[in-house]
Amino acid sequence: MTDLPYGWVQVWFLMPPGSNATSIGMGAELVAPDQVRLPRAPWAAFDAAMHDILRVERDRDGQWWVKEKIAASGYCAIRVWAPDDAVLEHFEEAVLADFAPLEVSGTGMFGLVVLDVAPTVDLSRVRRLLREGERAGRWTVDELCVTAAWQAAAP
């Protein structure tokens, strides 16, 4: 585990059956004795996005496990994968640069980017860029956590 800022804890998400891992972890801000705020979207957890508030429980080993979402932030979490034949050297930087003018942030590594899409951005433009990149074979898109506004926004 990495050193976390004061008031932060390492939280764990259970992965669905058939996943490559049984759980994934990340640092989160403890905002109540049993609640955390996510600083960004998790790499592979569904229904969790930047700034969501989640209820957590400690197990007998002291690990914090996510149990449920308490409050949604309105952010969407979109995972963008590099194609199998892609040169990965600058994939993450290129994806983040493509979305920066739309005021979309995110993190990336090893041919994978998770975009944190704020509720205040032009969701139609973001969806259009995602669709165009997918059609051009630049990436594959997974919707990890989306809102009704995202679903209503025409690409």
C-alpha positions as CSV (number, residue, x, y, z in Angstrom):
1,M,0.0,0.0,0.0
2,T,1.2,3.5,-0.8
3,D,1.5,6.3,1.7
4,L,-1.8,8.1,1.7
5,P,-2.5,11.7,2.9
6,Y,-3.8,12.2,6.4
7,G,-7.5,11.4,6.5
8,W,-7.3,8.9,3.6
9,V,-7.7,5.1,3.6
10,Q,-7.2,2.3,1.1
11,V,-10.6,1.0,0.0
12,W,-11.3,-2.2,-1.9
13,F,-13.9,-3.0,-4.5
14,L,-15.0,-6.6,-5.1
15,M,-14.8,-7.5,-8.8
16,P,-17.6,-9.4,-10.5
17,P,-17.2,-13.1,-11.1
18,G,-15.2,-13.8,-14.3
19,S,-13.0,-10.7,-13.8
20,N,-9.2,-11.0,-14.1
21,A,-8.9,-9.9,-10.4
22,T,-11.0,-10.6,-7.3
23,S,-10.7,-7.0,-6.1
24,I,-9.1,-3.6,-6.8
25,G,-8.0,-1.0,-4.4
26,M,-7.5,2.7,-4.3
27,G,-7.0,5.6,-1.9
28,A,-10.0,7.6,-0.8
29,E,-10.8,10.4,1.5
30,L,-12.5,9.3,4.7
31,V,-15.4,11.8,5.2
32,A,-17.2,10.0,8.0
33,P,-16.4,7.0,10.1
34,D,-17.9,4.7,7.5
35,Q,-17.9,6.8,4.3
36,V,-15.3,7.8,1.7
37,R,-15.2,10.2,-1.2
38,L,-13.4,9.0,-4.3
39,P,-10.7,11.3,-5.8
40,R,-11.2,9.8,-9.2
41,A,-13.0,6.9,-10.9
42,P,-11.6,3.4,-10.1
43,W,-9.9,1.5,-12.9
44,A,-12.4,-1.4,-13.1
45,A,-15.3,-0.9,-10.7
46,F,-18.7,-0.4,-12.1
47,D,-21.1,2.2,-10.6
48,A,-18.4,4.4,-9.0
49,A,-17.2,7.8,-10.3
50,M,-15.1,10.7,-9.2
51,H,-16.3,12.4,-6.0
52,D,-19.0,9.7,-5.3
53,I,-19.6,9.1,-1.6
54,L,-19.5,5.4,-0.7
55,R,-20.2,3.5,2.5
56,V,-17.4,1.3,3.6
57,E,-16.9,-1.4,6.3
58,R,-13.7,-2.7,7.9
59,D,-13.1,-6.4,7.9
60,R,-11.4,-8.3,10.7
61,D,-8.0,-7.7,9.0
62,G,-8.6,-3.9,9.0
63,Q,-9.2,-3.6,5.2
64,W,-11.9,-1.1,4.1
65,W,-14.4,-2.7,1.7
66,V,-16.9,-0.7,-0.4
67,K,-20.5,-1.7,0.4
68,E,-22.7,0.8,-1.4
69,K,-22.9,4.2,-3.0
70,I,-24.4,6.8,-0.6
71,A,-24.3,9.8,-2.9
72,A,-23.6,10.1,-6.6
73,S,-21.5,13.1,-7.7
74,G,-22.9,13.4,-11.2
75,Y,-19.6,12.5,-12.8
76,C,-19.4,9.7,-15.3
77,A,-16.5,7.2,-15.5
78,I,-15.6,6.0,-19.0
79,R,-12.8,3.5,-19.6
80,V,-10.9,3.7,-22.9
81,W,-8.8,0.8,-24.0
82,A,-6.1,0.7,-26.6
83,P,-6.6,-1.7,-29.5
84,D,-4.7,-4.9,-29.3
85,D,-2.4,-3.9,-32.1
86,A,-1.7,-0.4,-30.8
87,V,1.6,1.1,-30.0
88,L,1.2,1.9,-26.3
89,E,4.1,4.3,-25.8
90,H,2.0,7.5,-25.9
91,F,-1.6,6.1,-25.9
92,E,-2.6,7.5,-22.5
93,E,-1.2,11.0,-23.2
94,A,-2.9,11.1,-26.6
95,V,-6.3,10.2,-25.2
96,L,-6.1,12.6,-22.4
97,A,-4.9,15.4,-24.8
98,D,-7.9,14.6,-27.1
99,F,-10.3,15.1,-24.2
100,A,-8.6,18.0,-22.4
101,P,-10.2,20.7,-24.7
102,L,-13.6,19.3,-23.6
103,E,-12.6,19.8,-20.0
104,V,-12.5,16.0,-19.3
105,S,-9.7,14.7,-17.1
106,G,-8.6,11.2,-16.2
107,T,-5.7,8.9,-15.6
108,G,-4.0,6.2,-17.6
109,M,-1.5,3.5,-17.8
110,F,-0.6,0.4,-19.9
111,G,-3.0,1.2,-22.7
112,L,-5.9,2.0,-20.5
113,V,-7.5,5.4,-19.6
114,V,-10.3,6.2,-17.2
115,L,-12.0,9.5,-18.0
116,D,-13.6,11.5,-15.3
117,V,-16.4,13.3,-17.1
118,A,-17.9,16.2,-15.1
119,P,-21.7,16.8,-15.2
120,T,-21.0,20.4,-16.4
121,V,-19.2,19.5,-19.7
122,D,-20.8,19.1,-23.1
123,L,-21.7,15.4,-22.8
124,S,-22.8,15.2,-26.5
125,R,-19.4,16.4,-27.6
126,V,-17.6,13.9,-25.3
127,R,-19.8,11.0,-26.5
128,R,-19.2,12.1,-30.2
129,L,-15.5,12.0,-29.7
130,L,-15.6,8.6,-28.0
131,R,-17.8,7.2,-30.8
132,E,-15.5,8.7,-33.6
133,G,-12.4,7.2,-31.9
134,E,-14.1,3.8,-31.6
135,R,-15.2,3.9,-35.2
136,A,-11.7,4.8,-36.4
137,G,-10.2,1.9,-34.4
138,R,-8.3,4.2,-32.0
139,W,-9.9,2.7,-28.9
140,T,-12.6,0.7,-27.3
141,V,-15.0,2.3,-24.8
142,D,-16.6,0.9,-21.6
143,E,-19.1,2.9,-19.6
144,L,-18.2,2.2,-16.0
145,C,-20.6,4.7,-14.4
146,V,-23.0,6.9,-16.3
147,T,-25.8,9.3,-15.4
148,A,-29.3,9.8,-17.0
149,A,-27.9,13.0,-18.5
150,W,-25.1,11.0,-20.2
151,Q,-27.6,8.5,-21.6
152,A,-29.9,11.4,-22.8
153,A,-27.0,13.2,-24.5
154,A,-27.0,12.4,-28.2
155,P,-23.6,11.6,-29.6
